[in-house]
Amino acid sequence: MQKALDQMNLQLHHVISDVTGTTGLAIIDAILAGERDPAKLAGVGDPRIRASEEIIVKSLVGDYRPEHLFTLRQSLALYRVYESGHPNVNPRFSGS
């Protein structure tokens, strides 16, 4: 996911510590749902985030090209499958 965000010139990783945390995933979900307004995307995050809204907005100004969105969507889908604990994907959860 980070590579797709970098290709989109989104610097989200500079303002939140974990793009796979609650705030990062909420912002990525909003992007993939069609939201492009950096101010609206910044408002999706958890209010406890340390970065100011202004800095978050600046980090979300980027290039939302379809091919980068495709890569982001595919990466997020694979991440969620892996994190689901499905035994065919993540053997540490298989019980063996």
C-alpha positions as CSV (number, residue, x, y, z in Angstrom):
1,M,0.0,0.0,0.0
2,Q,2.8,2.3,0.8
3,K,4.2,2.1,-2.7
4,A,0.9,3.0,-4.2
5,L,0.6,6.0,-1.8
6,D,4.1,7.1,-2.8
7,Q,3.2,6.9,-6.5
8,M,0.2,9.0,-5.8
9,N,2.5,11.5,-4.1
10,L,0.5,11.1,-0.8
11,Q,2.8,11.6,2.2
12,L,0.5,10.1,4.7
13,H,3.3,8.1,6.3
14,H,4.9,11.3,7.4
15,V,1.9,12.4,9.5
16,I,0.6,9.1,10.9
17,S,2.8,6.4,12.3
18,D,0.9,3.4,10.8
19,V,-1.0,3.5,7.5
20,T,-2.6,0.2,8.5
21,G,-4.0,1.6,11.7
22,T,-7.5,2.9,12.2
23,T,-6.9,6.4,10.8
24,G,-4.7,5.2,7.9
25,L,-7.2,2.5,6.8
26,A,-10.2,4.9,7.2
27,I,-8.4,7.5,4.9
28,I,-7.5,4.8,2.3
29,D,-11.1,3.4,2.4
30,A,-12.4,7.0,1.8
31,I,-9.9,7.5,-1.1
32,L,-11.1,4.2,-2.7
33,A,-14.7,5.2,-2.2
34,G,-14.0,8.2,-4.4
35,E,-13.2,11.0,-1.9
36,R,-10.4,13.3,-3.3
37,D,-10.8,16.5,-1.1
38,P,-7.8,16.5,1.2
39,A,-9.8,18.4,3.9
40,K,-12.6,15.8,3.9
41,L,-10.0,13.0,4.0
42,A,-8.2,14.6,6.9
43,G,-11.5,14.7,8.8
44,V,-11.9,11.0,8.5
45,G,-9.0,10.4,10.9
46,D,-9.1,9.7,14.6
47,P,-9.2,13.0,16.6
48,R,-6.3,11.7,18.8
49,I,-3.8,11.8,16.0
50,R,-0.9,14.1,16.8
51,A,-0.5,15.9,13.5
52,S,-2.6,19.0,12.9
53,E,-5.4,18.9,10.4
54,E,-3.5,21.4,8.2
55,I,-0.5,19.1,8.0
56,I,-2.7,16.1,7.3
57,V,-4.4,18.0,4.5
58,K,-1.1,18.9,2.9
59,S,0.0,15.2,3.1
60,L,-3.1,14.2,1.1
61,V,-2.6,16.4,-1.9
62,G,-1.6,14.1,-4.7
63,D,-2.2,12.5,-8.0
64,Y,-5.2,10.1,-7.9
65,R,-4.5,8.4,-11.2
66,P,-6.6,5.3,-12.0
67,E,-3.6,3.0,-12.2
68,H,-2.4,4.0,-8.8
69,L,-5.9,3.6,-7.3
70,F,-6.0,0.1,-8.8
71,T,-2.7,-0.8,-7.1
72,L,-3.9,0.7,-3.8
73,R,-7.2,-1.2,-4.0
74,Q,-5.4,-4.5,-4.8
75,S,-2.8,-4.0,-2.0
76,L,-5.5,-3.2,0.5
77,A,-7.5,-6.3,-0.5
78,L,-4.5,-8.5,-0.1
79,Y,-3.6,-6.9,3.2
80,R,-7.1,-7.6,4.5
81,V,-7.1,-11.2,3.4
82,Y,-3.7,-11.7,5.1
83,E,-4.9,-10.0,8.3
84,S,-8.1,-12.0,8.3
85,G,-6.2,-15.0,9.6
86,H,-7.4,-17.3,6.9
87,P,-5.3,-20.5,7.3
88,N,-4.4,-20.8,3.6
89,V,-2.9,-17.3,3.7
90,N,-1.5,-17.0,7.2
91,P,-0.2,-20.3,8.6
92,R,0.4,-18.8,12.0
93,F,-3.4,-18.9,12.5
94,S,-3.9,-22.4,11.2
95,G,-3.5,-24.1,14.6
96,S,-0.7,-26.4,13.5
